[in-house]
Amino acid sequence: MVISKIEINNIKGIGNLTINQNIHPNRPNILVAPNGFGKSSLAVAFKTLVANKIELKPEVEPIPKNGDPSVVLSLSTGQTIFADKDSNTIRDFFSIHVVTNPLLPTAKAQRFGKVVTARASMNIEPTIVIKTIPKDVYFDYKLANMKRAFGASNKILMDISMLYSNYTFLNKVEKMVNTHIFELKPYEKSISSILAVINNSHTKTAIEIKNYIVANSMFAGLCPEFHAISAFIKEELALDDVDAYLSAWQFITVKLAMGTNYKKALRYAEYIAKKRNLDNTLKEINPFSDRFKIVSKEKNRSLIVEWPEAHMISSGQRDIMVFIAKLIECEYQVERNCILVIDEFFDYLDDANVVAFQYYISTLIDSFKKSKRIIFPILLTHLDPNYLKHFCFNDSRLNVVYLKQVNARVSDKMAKLVEKREETSVKDILDIHYFHFSDNSNDVDFSEEFESLGLNKDWGVPEAFVKKINRELRTYLLQPEDKYDPLAVCFAIRRRVEELVYFKLQEEHRILFLSTHGTNEKLHEAQKHGISIPETYFLLGIVYNHPLHIAGNEDLSKPLSMKLDNPSIKNMIRKLWE
């Protein structure tokens, strides 16, 4: 299943937002848009989805004036699901979990005589990891009780209490074995007969009794479900066959005796395991353990994590800790397919914490897949992951979606030129005469080389290529309603920066400048000769350095245009020609 379309109407700052690109399950979906686009409004849209409708909070989300709010999702199955002020069919398909800024402004009133003042502070909202703690019901296992139930030969039994503190084992049995069969007469009759024979040998030693059981294959005729539990116990406790059979009998006997309380005890054991895992994770990732001990707390029948006051810890430390706790909250609370929306959580983390962020997202995805569920992680950001060295998600898993519609497209001819840049016959030609400024481009002709590689033959004369990129530049700067080629604009900017510096140099320094590889390196070379380089020339490297370092057939239009359409960057570019 794929979400093929998301449509948001009349929620917070969004009048209408339609995302017509696929959102994939069990993969990180990175939705990229510049600041001010409305990413947080998209997160709010999902956050307003309650059980049976959209519920706007007037103090947070203004009541829309231009129509009713709605969220509509189109699925690859052909179904369309939606939520509005009267209904919510999205909840029939998905749980919704939204992770946003956890800061909560608070004010405390203080009285000094007749004067009352308020002291404002920023606190971190407690994370409710488990909303309702199950009733504390325990497994009713005691070895002494088992020995009484077994009979005279009970000396052959061992203590299996450790199994009841191992939720992974308990859950495996519950999920993989039909234990209802032990409630039926055939099992009761068979096991009673086996115990009667074993107890007739009570005068023998424990070893002799066990050898007798092996010699007579006494448990061999029991149902497959008994042997499945026996095999699980054998593996878990590293037992021989006889001890595994006897332990399986104990385990089944306890389950039958507890009746409905067994399920309750299993739910509580699951809770204890989750709490232990949460506390261990918090301990592992706590960067300020020398100052604050952060552990989960039971409060009002909920399991919560309370955080230090915001001013006591750095924002990066706060964000990664809260984020991981929120992911654990999602894993614990969501029992079916899920849409997880994360609003700009990793944008301000350092490199190491961004890697940690990716690790815990991947772990959550794997957890959902393991339990045969699907999750749609939607990460909202203004950072393009294609340009972040510390963004390490497996490329085959990552789905990058650029939200802003752009009036730009890289032409096939321009994209092919970049694709062929490593071909031996044109590599040096492209570097010298096309991708960088050259003082003799009017005197050369590479039409044959271009034609042999299927490149645009007209551009075999560099002058024609330069005219093309300059036309695209004029379209970009002067005709905002017309579509432009962002890759051509980048070439024009690069060549213009190098040209301006070239003509500032003395004649004897120009040859070395041209032969220096890389625009940044050329600028530094010019500085060695006393040339003052405007900082703008370096800053524009964010535009002119990226496109040539992106592989093959990747569509550059959106990521490049997001930068080129920034008003400040556009103004910097315009000044190059003033």
C-alpha positions in Angstrom: 0.0 0.0 0.0 1.2 3.5 -0.9 -0.3 6.9 -0.1 -0.4 8.4 -3.6 -1.9 11.7 -2.7 -2.3 13.9 0.4 -4.7 16.9 0.3 -5.0 19.4 3.2 -7.7 22.1 3.1 -8.4 25.1 5.4 -6.2 24.1 8.4 -4.0 26.7 10.1 -2.0 28.5 7.4 -3.0 26.1 4.6 -5.8 27.0 2.2 -5.1 24.1 0.0 -2.0 21.9 -0.2 -2.0 18.9 -2.5 1.0 16.4 -2.5 0.8 14.3 -5.6 3.9 12.3 -4.9 4.0 8.8 -3.4 4.5 8.3 0.3 5.9 4.8 0.8 5.4 2.4 3.7 8.3 1.3 6.0 10.6 3.9 4.4 11.7 7.3 5.7 9.7 9.8 3.6 11.6 13.2 3.8 9.3 16.1 2.8 11.5 19.1 2.0 10.3 22.7 1.7 11.7 26.1 2.5 10.9 28.0 5.7 7.5 29.6 5.6 6.1 27.0 3.2 3.6 25.5 5.8 5.3 22.3 6.9 4.2 22.8 10.5 0.6 23.4 9.3 0.8 20.0 7.6 1.8 18.5 11.0 -1.1 20.3 12.7 -3.5 18.9 10.1 -2.6 15.3 11.1 -2.6 16.3 14.8 -6.2 17.6 14.6 -7.5 14.1 13.6 -9.3 12.7 16.6 -11.4 9.5 16.8 -14.3 10.6 14.6 -13.6 14.0 13.1 -11.2 16.9 12.8 -11.0 18.9 16.0 -9.4 22.4 15.8 -8.3 24.1 18.9 -9.2 27.8 18.4 -6.4 29.0 20.7 -3.9 27.2 18.6 -5.4 26.7 15.1 -7.5 29.6 13.8 -11.0 28.6 12.7 -10.9 28.7 8.9 -12.9 31.4 7.1 -12.8 30.0 3.6 -14.4 26.6 4.1 -14.4 23.6 6.3 -11.2 21.9 7.2 -10.4 18.5 5.7 -7.7 15.9 5.2 -7.9 13.6 2.2 -5.7 10.6 1.5 -5.7 8.6 -1.7 -4.3 5.1 -1.5 -2.7 2.9 -4.2 -5.5 0.4 -3.5 -7.9 2.8 -5.2 -9.5 3.9 -1.9 -9.9 7.5 -0.8 -10.1 8.1 3.0 -10.8 11.5 4.6 -11.5 13.4 7.8 -13.6 16.6 8.2 -15.6 18.3 10.9 -18.2 15.5 11.0 -16.3 12.2 10.3 -12.9 10.5 10.1 -12.4 7.4 8.0 -8.6 7.8 8.1 -8.7 6.3 11.6 -10.3 3.1 10.2 -7.0 2.5 8.3 -4.3 4.2 10.3 -3.3 5.3 13.8 -1.9 8.8 13.7 1.2 9.8 15.7 2.6 13.3 15.5 6.0 14.4 17.0 6.3 18.2 17.3 8.2 20.7 19.4 7.9 19.6 23.1 8.4 23.1 24.6 5.5 24.3 26.8 5.5 27.9 28.0 4.3 28.2 31.6 4.0 31.1 34.1 4.0 30.9 37.9 2.4 33.7 40.0 4.4 35.1 42.9 3.0 37.4 45.5 5.1 40.1 47.2 2.8 41.8 49.6 -0.1 43.2 47.5 1.9 42.9 44.3 1.5 39.7 42.2 4.0 39.0 39.4 4.3 36.2 37.0 7.5 34.4 36.2 7.5 32.9 32.8 9.6 29.8 31.9 9.9 27.2 29.1 9.3 23.7 30.2 9.4 20.4 28.3 6.1 18.7 28.0 6.1 15.3 29.8 6.0 12.4 27.4 3.2 10.0 28.0 4.7 6.7 26.8 1.9 4.4 28.0 -1.5 6.0 28.5 -3.0 3.3 30.7 -0.9 0.9 32.8 -2.5 -2.5 33.0 -3.5 -4.0 36.3 -0.6 -5.6 38.2 -1.5 -9.3 37.9 1.4 -11.7 38.4 2.0 -15.2 37.2 1.0 -17.7 39.9 4.1 -20.0 39.7 5.7 -21.6 42.7 7.8 -24.7 42.5 6.3 -26.1 45.7 2.8 -25.9 44.2 4.0 -27.7 41.1 5.6 -30.5 43.1 2.3 -31.0 45.0 0.4 -31.2 41.7 2.9 -33.5 40.1 2.9 -36.3 42.7 5.4 -38.6 44.4 8.2 -38.3 41.8 8.3 -34.5 42.1 12.0 -34.5 42.8 12.6 -34.5 39.0 11.1 -31.0 38.6 13.2 -27.9 38.3 12.4 -24.3 39.0 11.3 -22.5 35.9 10.4 -19.1 37.5 12.9 -17.4 35.3 10.6 -17.9 32.3 8.0 -15.6 33.7 10.3 -12.7 33.7 11.1 -13.2 30.0 8.4 -11.5 28.1 9.9 -12.3 24.7 9.6 -16.0 25.5 6.1 -15.7 26.9 4.9 -13.7 23.8 6.5 -16.2 21.4 4.5 -19.1 23.0 1.3 -17.0 23.0 1.7 -16.0 19.3 3.0 -19.3 18.0 1.2 -22.1 19.9 -2.5 -22.8 20.1 -2.7 -23.4 23.9 -6.4 -23.9 23.9 -5.8 -27.5 23.0 -4.6 -28.2 26.5 -8.1 -27.4 27.9 -9.5 -30.4 26.0 -10.0 -33.9 27.4 -7.4 -35.8 25.1 -4.5 -33.8 26.6 -5.8 -34.1 30.2 -6.2 -37.8 29.8 -2.8 -38.4 28.1 -0.8 -36.3 30.6 -2.6 -37.9 33.6 -1.6 -41.4 32.4 2.0 -40.3 31.9 2.2 -38.8 35.4 0.7 -41.9 36.9 3.4 -44.1 35.4 6.2 -41.7 36.4 4.9 -41.5 40.0 4.9 -45.3 40.3 8.7 -45.0 40.1 9.1 -42.6 43.0 11.4 -44.9 45.0 14.1 -44.5 42.3 16.6 -41.6 42.1 15.8 -38.6 40.0 18.4 -39.7 37.4 16.9 -43.2 37.3 13.4 -41.8 36.8 14.6 -39.5 34.0 16.4 -42.4 32.3 13.2 -44.4 32.5 11.2 -41.6 30.8 13.8 -41.5 28.0 13.9 -45.2 27.6 10.1 -45.4 27.3 9.6 -42.2 25.2 6.9 -41.4 27.6 6.1 -37.9 26.2 6.4 -38.8 22.6 2.7 -39.3 22.0 1.6 -35.9 23.2 0.2 -33.3 20.8 2.5 -31.1 18.6 1.6 -28.1 20.7 3.1 -29.7 23.8 6.3 -30.4 21.9 6.4 -26.9 20.5 6.4 -25.4 24.0 8.9 -28.0 25.1 11.2 -27.0 22.2 11.0 -23.3 23.1 11.9 -24.0 26.7 14.7 -26.3 25.7 16.2 -23.6 23.5 15.6 -20.8 26.1 17.1 -22.6 29.1 19.5 -25.0 27.3 17.9 -28.1 28.8 17.9 -31.8 27.8 14.7 -33.3 26.4 13.4 -34.7 29.7 13.8 -31.5 31.6 12.2 -29.6 28.7 9.2 -32.0 28.8 8.8 -31.6 32.5 9.1 -27.9 32.3 6.5 -27.7 29.5 4.1 -29.6 31.8 4.7 -27.0 34.6 4.2 -24.1 32.2 1.0 -25.5 30.7 -0.4 -26.4 34.2 0.2 -22.8 35.4 -1.6 -21.4 32.4 -4.6 -23.7 32.8 -4.8 -23.0 36.5 -4.7 -19.2 36.1 -7.5 -19.1 33.5 -8.3 -15.6 32.4 -5.8 -14.2 34.9 -3.0 -15.6 32.7 -3.8 -13.1 29.9 -3.9 -10.3 32.5 -0.5 -11.3 33.8 0.9 -11.5 30.3 -0.3 -7.9 29.6 1.4 -6.7 32.8 4.6 -8.6 31.9 4.6 -6.8 28.6 4.3 -3.5 30.4 7.2 -4.3 32.7 9.3 -5.3 29.7 8.4 -2.1 27.9 9.2 0.0 31.0 12.5 -1.7 31.5 13.4 -1.2 27.8 12.4 2.5 28.0 14.6 3.1 31.1 17.5 1.3 29.6 17.3 3.4 26.5 17.0 6.6 28.4 20.0 5.6 30.5 22.0 4.8 27.3 21.3 8.1 25.6 21.2 10.5 28.5 24.0 13.0 27.8 23.7 14.8 31.1 23.5 11.7 33.5 25.9 13.5 35.8 23.3 16.2 36.5 19.9 14.6 35.9 18.6 11.0 36.3 15.9 10.5 33.8 13.7 7.5 34.3 10.1 6.7 33.6 7.5 7.3 36.3 4.0 5.9 37.0 1.6 8.8 37.4 -2.2 8.6 37.4 -2.1 5.1 35.9 0.1 6.3 33.1 3.8 5.8 32.4 5.4 9.1 31.7 8.9 10.7 31.3 9.4 14.0 33.0 12.2 16.2 31.7 14.5 18.9 33.3 13.5 22.5 32.7 14.3 23.6 29.2 16.9 26.2 30.2 18.9 23.5 32.1 19.9 21.6 29.0 20.9 22.4 25.5 18.3 22.4 22.7 20.1 19.6 20.8 20.3 17.4 23.9 16.7 18.1 24.6 15.5 17.3 21.1 17.2 14.0 20.6 16.2 12.7 24.1 12.5 13.7 23.6 12.5 12.5 20.1 13.6 9.0 21.0 11.1 8.9 23.8 8.4 9.9 21.4 9.4 7.1 19.0 9.2 4.6 21.8 5.8 6.1 22.7 4.7 5.5 19.1 5.9 1.9 19.2 4.2 1.2 22.5 0.9 2.9 21.8 0.2 2.0 18.2 -0.9 -1.6 17.6 -1.9 -1.3 13.9 -0.8 0.5 10.8 0.5 4.0 11.5 1.2 7.4 9.9 4.0 9.0 11.9 4.6 12.7 11.2 7.8 14.3 12.6 8.0 18.1 12.3 11.5 19.6 11.8 13.0 17.6 14.7 16.4 16.9 13.2 17.0 20.3 11.6 19.1 21.6 14.4 20.9 18.5 15.6 24.6 18.0 15.3 26.1 15.3 13.1 26.2 12.6 15.7 22.7 13.2 16.9 21.4 13.2 13.3 22.9 9.7 12.9 21.2 8.7 16.2 18.0 10.1 14.9 18.2 7.9 11.7 19.1 4.8 13.8 16.0 5.1 15.9 13.7 5.8 13.0 15.1 2.7 11.2 14.7 0.6 14.4 11.1 1.7 14.7 10.4 0.8 11.0 12.0 -2.7 11.6 9.9 -3.2 14.7 6.7 -2.5 12.7 7.8 -4.8 9.9 8.6 -7.6 12.3 5.1 -7.4 13.7 3.5 -7.4 10.2 2.4 -3.8 10.4 3.3 -0.9 8.2 4.3 2.6 9.1 4.6 5.7 7.0 7.3 7.9 8.7 6.8 11.4 7.3 9.7 13.7 8.2 9.2 17.4 7.6 12.3 19.5 7.1 13.8 22.5 5.3 17.1 20.6 4.9 17.8 18.7 1.7 19.1 15.3 2.7 20.9 14.9 -0.7 23.4 17.5 0.5 23.9 16.3 4.1 27.0 14.1 4.4 25.8 12.9 7.8 22.4 11.9 6.4 23.2 8.2 6.0 19.8 6.4 5.4 20.2 3.6 2.8 19.3 5.3 -0.5 17.1 2.4 -1.5 14.9 3.1 1.6 14.9 6.9 1.4 12.1 8.7 -0.3 12.7 12.5 -0.8 9.7 14.6 -1.7 10.1 18.3 -2.6 6.8 20.0 -1.6 7.3 23.4 -3.2 6.1 23.5 -6.9 8.9 25.1 -9.0 8.8 26.8 -12.4 12.0 25.1 -13.5 13.2 22.0 -15.3 16.7 20.7 -16.2 16.7 20.1 -19.9 17.6 16.6 -21.2 20.5 18.1 -23.1 22.0 19.8 -20.1 21.5 16.7 -17.9 23.3 14.5 -20.5 26.2 16.9 -20.6 26.7 16.4 -16.8 26.2 12.7 -17.1 29.0 12.4 -19.7 31.4 14.7 -17.9 33.7 11.7 -16.9 34.0 10.4 -20.5 37.7 10.5 -21.4 37.2 12.2 -24.7 35.5 15.2 -23.2 36.4 15.3 -19.5 39.1 18.0 -19.8 37.2 19.8 -22.5 34.1 20.2 -20.3 36.1 21.2 -17.3 38.1 23.9 -19.1 35.6 25.4 -21.6 32.1 24.6 -20.3 31.9 24.1 -16.6 34.4 26.9 -15.8 35.4 30.2 -17.4 37.9 30.1 -20.2 39.5 33.0 -22.1 39.7 31.2 -25.4 36.3 29.4 -25.8 35.6 31.3 -29.0 38.5 29.7 -30.8 37.8 26.0 -30.4 35.3 23.5 -31.8 34.5 20.1 -30.2 31.5 19.2 -32.4 33.0 15.8 -33.4 33.6 14.8 -29.8 30.0 15.9 -28.8 28.4 14.1 -31.7 30.2 10.8 -30.9 28.8 10.8 -27.4 25.3 11.8 -28.5 25.6 15.3 -27.0 24.1 18.4 -28.5 26.3 19.0 -31.5 25.4 22.7 -31.6 27.2 23.1 -28.2 30.4 21.7 -29.7 31.3 25.3 -30.0 31.5 26.6 -26.4 30.3 30.0 -27.4 26.9 28.5 -28.3 26.7 26.8 -24.9 27.6 30.1 -23.1 24.8 31.9 -25.0 22.4 29.2 -24.0 23.1 29.4 -20.3 23.0 33.2 -20.4 19.6 33.1 -22.0 18.4 30.8 -19.2 19.9 33.2 -16.6 18.0 36.1 -18.1 14.8 34.1 -17.9 15.5 33.3 -14.3 16.3 36.9 -13.3 13.9 38.9 -15.5 11.0 36.6 -16.5 9.8 34.9 -13.3 6.6 33.6 -15.0 8.6 31.6 -17.6 10.2 28.2 -17.0 14.0 28.2 -16.7 16.8 25.5 -16.6 18.3 25.7 -13.1 21.4 23.7 -14.1 22.1 26.2 -16.9 21.7 29.0 -14.4 24.3 27.4 -12.1 26.8 27.1 -14.9 26.2 30.8 -15.7 26.8 31.8 -12.1 30.0 29.8 -11.8 31.5 31.1 -15.0 30.5 34.7 -14.0 32.2 34.5 -10.6 35.4 33.1 -12.2 35.3 35.7 -15.0 35.0 38.6 -12.5 38.0 37.4 -10.5 40.0 36.5 -13.7 39.9 40.1 -14.9 41.1 41.4 -11.5 44.3 39.4 -11.8 47.5 40.6 -13.3 48.3 39.1 -16.8 51.0 36.9 -15.4 48.7 35.3 -12.8 45.8 34.4 -15.1 47.2 31.2 -16.6 47.7 29.6 -13.2 44.2 30.8 -12.2 42.6 29.1 -15.2 44.6 25.8 -14.7 43.6 25.6 -11.0 40.9 22.9 -10.5 37.7 23.9 -8.7 36.0 27.3 -8.3 36.8 27.5 -4.6 40.4 26.7 -5.2 40.6 29.3 -8.0 39.2 32.0 -5.6 41.8 31.0 -3.0 44.6 31.2 -5.6 43.5 34.7 -6.6 43.6 35.7 -2.9 47.3 34.7 -2.8 48.0 37.4 -5.3 46.3 40.1 -3.3 42.8 40.0 -4.9 40.0 40.9 -2.6 37.2 38.3 -3.1 33.7 39.4 -2.1 32.2 36.9 0.4 29.2 36.6 -1.9 31.4 34.6 -4.4 32.0 32.0 -1.8 28.5 31.9 -0.5 27.1 31.2 -3.9 29.0 28.0 -3.9 25.8 26.5 -2.3 24.3 26.9 -5.8 27.1 26.4 -8.3 29.0 23.6 -6.6 26.1 21.2 -6.0 24.8 20.2 -9.4 27.9 18.7 -10.9 28.4 16.5 -7.9 25.0 14.8 -8.1 24.9 11.4 -9.8 23.5 10.5 -13.2 19.8 10.7 -13.8 18.7 12.3 -10.6 16.3 15.2 -11.2 18.0 18.4 -10.1 15.1 20.7 -10.8 13.5 20.9 -7.4 16.5 20.9 -5.0 18.3 23.5 -7.1 15.3 25.7 -7.6 14.6 25.7 -3.9 17.9 27.5 -3.5 17.6 29.7 -6.6 14.1 30.8 -5.7 15.3 32.1 -2.3 15.0 35.9 -2.5 18.3 36.6 -0.8 20.2 34.2 -3.0 18.5 35.6 -6.1 19.5 39.1 -5.1 23.1 37.9 -4.6 23.1 36.4 -8.1 21.7 39.6 -9.6 24.5 41.7 -8.1 27.0 39.6 -10.1 25.8 41.4 -13.3 25.4 44.9 -11.8 
